[in-house]
């Protein structure tokens, strides 16, 4: 992430898809609350669509 606005955009994109999350630019952490174990793929697609990748 390049700035706090980038973190907010990722958060908003995921929330628009119905995924509860918190993205912290300072810590470079995205925390996601999974309601369905199959959401991993959906989360990865949304994050990558924004130009980022999940490292763990």
C-alpha distance (Angstrom), angle and dihedral (degrees) to the residues before:
residue distance angle dihedral
X1 . . .
X2 3.75 . .
X3 3.80 100.7 .
X4 3.79 146.2 -6.3
X5 3.81 89.8 -90.3
X6 3.81 89.9 59.4
X7 3.80 89.8 54.2
X8 3.80 90.6 49.4
X9 3.83 91.6 50.2
X10 3.82 91.6 52.8
X11 3.80 89.4 48.4
X12 3.82 92.3 49.4
X13 3.82 93.3 47.0
X14 3.80 91.1 52.9
X15 3.80 93.6 43.8
X16 3.82 89.7 50.5
X17 3.81 86.3 57.6
X18 3.81 90.0 52.6
X19 3.80 96.2 -103.2
X20 3.81 118.0 136.0
X21 3.80 110.7 -136.5
X22 3.78 148.7 145.2
X23 3.79 123.1 -144.3
X24 3.83 119.0 -163.8
X25 3.81 115.9 -166.6
X26 3.81 95.5 -170.8
X27 3.81 91.5 55.8
X28 3.83 93.7 31.9
X29 3.81 88.9 -131.5
X30 3.78 132.4 139.0
X31 3.79 114.5 -164.0
X32 3.78 117.2 -166.2
X33 3.80 130.1 -169.0
X34 3.80 107.4 -145.3
X35 3.77 117.0 -149.7
X36 3.81 91.1 173.3
X37 3.83 125.0 32.5
X38 3.80 88.8 -140.0
X39 3.83 92.1 65.0
X40 3.83 92.2 87.9
X41 3.80 92.4 87.8
X42 3.80 92.7 46.7
X43 3.82 91.7 49.8
X44 3.81 92.1 48.7
X45 3.81 91.4 50.2
X46 3.81 93.1 50.2
X47 3.82 93.8 47.0
X48 3.82 92.8 46.7
X49 3.81 91.5 46.7
X50 3.82 86.1 60.1
X51 3.81 90.1 55.8
X52 3.81 98.4 -100.7
X53 3.78 135.2 107.9
X54 3.78 133.3 -142.4
X55 3.79 112.7 -121.4
X56 3.81 101.0 -172.7
